[in-house]
Amino acid sequence: MDGRDGSMSENNTAQPLISILVRTHARGRLLRCALETVRAQTVKEGYEVVVVEDGKATSEDVVQEFAPYFPLHYEATGTHVGRSAAGNRAARLAKGDYLCFFDDDDALLPQYIETWQALLREHPQERLFFAASTELCGHYEADGVTWVTQSRKAYPVQGATRVDVACNNIVPIQAVLFAKSLFEEYGGLDEQMDVFEDWDLWMRYASVQQPVTCGVVTSEFKTPEDPVVRAQRRQAFEAGKTHFFEKAQNYSLHTSMGEIADHVWYVDARQNYLREHAQEFRDAAYAVAGSASWRCTGPLRAFGRWLVRAGSFLSGARVEVLEQDPARMRSIDEYAAFAQTARESFPWRLTAFLRRGKK
């Protein structure tokens, strides 16, 4: 700790290939969990961690715990500057040739750094990389640290092109590796944006650099299951869309017919997957809905839906409730979402004893 600005530097002078940029804000317990996933990496060298705390230095002791395990730099901004500004500060402090963002409530799987290093060896001239990831929808328990996952959603990016980046927000912030030269040439996160700041950045970089994609799942990120919170998030996204799309109008995408064809293939591949597994998803949905477990927990689920609607009424937020009758479902996505969410729900876990010995 140098004592001047709440910053701490690791004395390791080795030049890292990759810098992991962590944005945090007075969430020391979550930050500890995040840094534990860095410590669990299968490779132990070739990277550093840069932590920038948005506001007062409340997490420096937590960061210090990990100093023996990997090169670290910690800095607090002192006053609240916003997560985009904190991320840009971390990028400027980074010593690595390649950068990746990592927020304090996300998790890196053990092969995260190993996967990036392998891609860099295979594609040494490339500057933008996407990896697959998983969204965990759920909630924190009362301790504020333990996460309970209710459903999962895959974010595959294999075969995606910059046309896909322009069309959809296909990759979360921690699943991207980019050359620091892109940051230096085309800028960092838009500090006027509180939502879509990462999508805006990937669009800017993808306009000049075709991404290299990898099908390996390297990370997980969390989203709240609470319908009221989800509705509030959607409202924030809607409010931020205007500025986002105004900026997007200024990005030129120099592409080819082949790249557009790849985009069509990527979309078709996903649709083909759903069609090929349609009967499997339907059967799974009907199996859940017809089970003794599902029938006997009907009153408990009805009470839960009543609580959701009551919360929606009190908050004024619009809430979408998952359809629970397979006969009324109209898409393969609905069948798949219902079967997966139901099997990870509390009522289903509560009645596991009813399914023992059954296939």
N, C-alpha and C positions, 0 to 999 in steps of 0.2 A: 504494500500500500504506500503510495507516495504522499498521501495526506493533503494534496492540493485540491483535487476535484472529485474525491471519492473514487479514485481509479486504482486498479491493481494490475500489475503486469507480471507475467511469468518470465523468469530469467532465461528460459530456453531460447537459444538464438538460432536454432535450426530453421531453415526456410520451409514452411509448410506448403504442400500442394493445394490443400483445400482448407478454407475457413468456414466454420459453422457459425452463423450469425444469429444470436439468440436475443429476441426482444422480450422484455419482461416489465412488470409494473407491480411492485409490492405484493408479490405472490411467491414468497420464498419457499413454501412447502411444495407448490407445484413445480417451481424451478428445480428443486432438488430431485424430484421424480424425473423431470426431463433430462437433467444432467446424468442421472443414473443410467439412462438408455444410451448416452454417449460413452460412458465408462464400460458398458457391456459390448462395445463393438468388437468384431472379430479381429480387426487390425488395430494396432496400438501406436502407429506412427504415420506421419505424412499429413497430419491435420492439426488445426488449432481450434479453439472455441473463443469467440468474442461475445461477451454478454454486455448489453447496454440496457440499463434500467431507466425507464421513462419516469423521471421524478427523483425523489430523494433516494439516497443510498441505503435501502433497507435490506438488501439481499447479499451484501458483500461477504458476510460470514458464511453463508451457504455456498457461494462460489468458491471461497477459500478451501472448503472441504475437499474440492476436486483438484486442487493444484498439484497433488502428487501424481495424478493419473494422466494428464494431458496438458499441453501448453494452453494457458488461459490469459485473457485480458478482460478486465471488468471496468466499466465506467458508468456512472450515474449522471444523468443530464442536469440534476438539481431541481429543475422545474419541469412541469408537464409539457411535453412538446408534441405528443402524439406518436402512435406506433410507426408511422411511415418515417418520420424524422429520426426516431430511434434506430430503425433499420438502416437508414442511410448513414447514420453516424457509425454503426457497426461496420458497414461496408468500407467506409473510409479508413477505419482503424485496422482492417484486415491486412494480413501479410501474404495470404495465399493467392495463387494465380487463379483459383476458381472459388466461387462463393455459393453458399446455400443458406437460405433462411430457415430458422427453426424456432417456433413460438413455444412459450413455456408450458402450454397445455397439450402439446403434441408428443408423440413418441417415435423414436427411431428404432427400427428393428436391427438386430445385431449385424446384419450384412449390409447396412446402409453405406458406410464408407467404402467397404470392400467392393460393392457394386459400382460406385462412382469411379474408384481407382481403375477397375477393370475396363470400364467404358473409355476412360481417358487414355489408357494404353492402346486400346483398339482404334480409337478415333482421336489421335493427338492434335489434329488440325481443327477440330470442331469446337464450338464455343457455347452451345446450348443443349442441355440434356434433360429429358423427362423420364421419370420412373413411375411405376404403378404404385398405388396407395390404397388404403382402406379407410372409409369413414365409419366411425363408431357413434351411433346415435344412442344417447342414454342420459344418465344424470350422476351427479356426485352424491355420495352418502353424506351423512351429517358431519363427518370429519373434514369435508371439503377437499379431500385428496383421493379417496377411493372411488373409482369410476365403475358404474354398473352399466354394462352395454345391453341395450334392448334389441338393437338391430344393426346389421352391417351392410355397407354398400361398397362395392368394388369400384375403383377408379382406374380402369385399364387404359393405357395410352399407347400400347404397341401398334405401330403403323400410323399413328396420328401425324398430321402435317401442320404447317403453319396456317393452312386454310381452316383446319379444325380449331386452332387457337382463336382465329378471328370469328368463328361462328359460335363457339361455346366456351365457357369457363371449365375446361376439361381437366385441369391439373391444379392441385392445392399447392400452397406456397412452399411447403417443406419438401416437395417431390420434384424440385427443379434445381439443377446445378448450372451455373453460368460463369463464363469467364469474367474476371474483373475488368478486362479490357472493354467488355460491353457496357459495364457500369460507368467506366470512365468516358466512353465515347457517346453514349446515348442517355446517360443519366440514370438515377435510381427511382425509388418509389415517389409518387406524386404526393407531396406533403399536405396538399389540400384535400386529399381523398381519405375517407375513413372506411369505405367499402370499395371493393373491386380494385384496390391499389395494386394487388399482385397480378390480376388479369391484365390490367393496363400495362404493367411492366413487361409481361410475357408477350403481349401483342406488339409492343415497341421493339423488343429484341427479335421476335419472330419475323418482323417485317424485313429484317436484314440478315437473318440467320435461320436456316432450316433446322428444327430440333432433331436430335438423335433420340429415339425412343427405346425404352427398355421395359419388358414385361414383368420384371422381377418386382414384387411388392416389397418396398423398403421402409415404409413408414405408416403411421396411423394418426388420424386427427379426429377430434371429438366435436360433435354438435349436440345441442340440447334436445331432448325428446319432449319437453314441456310444450304443449301446443300454444300456450300464451306467449312464451319466450320465442318460439319459432315464428309466430305471427308478428311479433315486434321486430324480429330480424328481417322478415320479408318487407316490412314497412321501411326499415332503414335502407335495404337494398333498392327498393323502388325510389326512395328519395335520392339515392346516389347515382341512379342510372343516367340522369340528365347530363351531369358533368362528364360521366364516363363515355357516353356515346358522342357527346360533342367533341371530345378528344379523339375518339376512334375515327371520326370523319377525316382527320388530318393524316392518318397513317396510310402510306401507300404499300400495297402488297404486290410485289412483282413476282408473278407465278407463271405456271405453264399449264397446258392442257393435261399433261401427265400428272401434275400435282393435284389438279382438280379431280382427275380420275381416281387418284389415291384417296382423296377425301370421300368420294362417293363409295369407294370400296370399304373404307373404314366404317361408314354409316351402315352400309349393307351387311358387313360382317356382324355387327351387333344385332341387327334385325334378324339375320339368319340364325344366330345363336338362340335368340328368343323363340323363333319358330321351331327350330330343331328340338328344343326342350319344352315346348308348349305343353305336351301331354304330361310330362314329368311334373311341371309346375301346377297344372290343374289337379293331378292326382294328389299331390302333396297338400294342396289347399283343402280338397274334399276330405282327405284323411284326417286332417286336424279338426275340421268343423264337425266331422262325424264321430269323433272319439269321445269316450266317456269323460276324459279329462276336460275337454272343451265344454261338454254339456253341463257337467256338475259345477263348473265355475261361472256359469252364465250370470247368476245374481251378482257375483263379485265384479265381473266386467261391466255390468250395467251400472253398478254404483260408481265405478271408475269413470265411465262416460258421463254420468251425471255431474261428477266433480269437475270434469273438464269443461262441460258446457256452462256450469255455474261460474267457473273462473273466467271463461270467455265473456259471459254476460257482465260480470263485475268490471272487467278490464276494458271492455269495448272492442277487444281484438277478435278478428275473425279466426275461427278454429276449424281445421279439417280433421274429421274423425275417420280412421281407417275403416273401410268397408269390411264387414265380418261375415257376410253371407256369400259363399262362392257362386251361388246361382245368380247373383246380381252383379258379379264382376264382369267387366267388358274387355279387359286387356290382359295379356300375359304378364305384364309388369305388376298388375294388381294381384294376380294369383301368387306370384313369386314373393312380393312384399308381404302379403298376408301370411303365407306359410312360414317365412323366415322370422317375421316379427312375433307371430304367435308362439313359435317354439322357443323364443328367447324371453317371453314375458313371465312375469311373476306367477300368474295363475297356472301356467303350464309347468313351471318348475315346482310349484307347490304340490301339484298332483302327479308327480313323477312315479309315485308308488303304484298308481293305477296301471301304468304301462310296463311294469317290470315283467320280464319274461315274454313280452310281445315284440314282434319284429315290425 
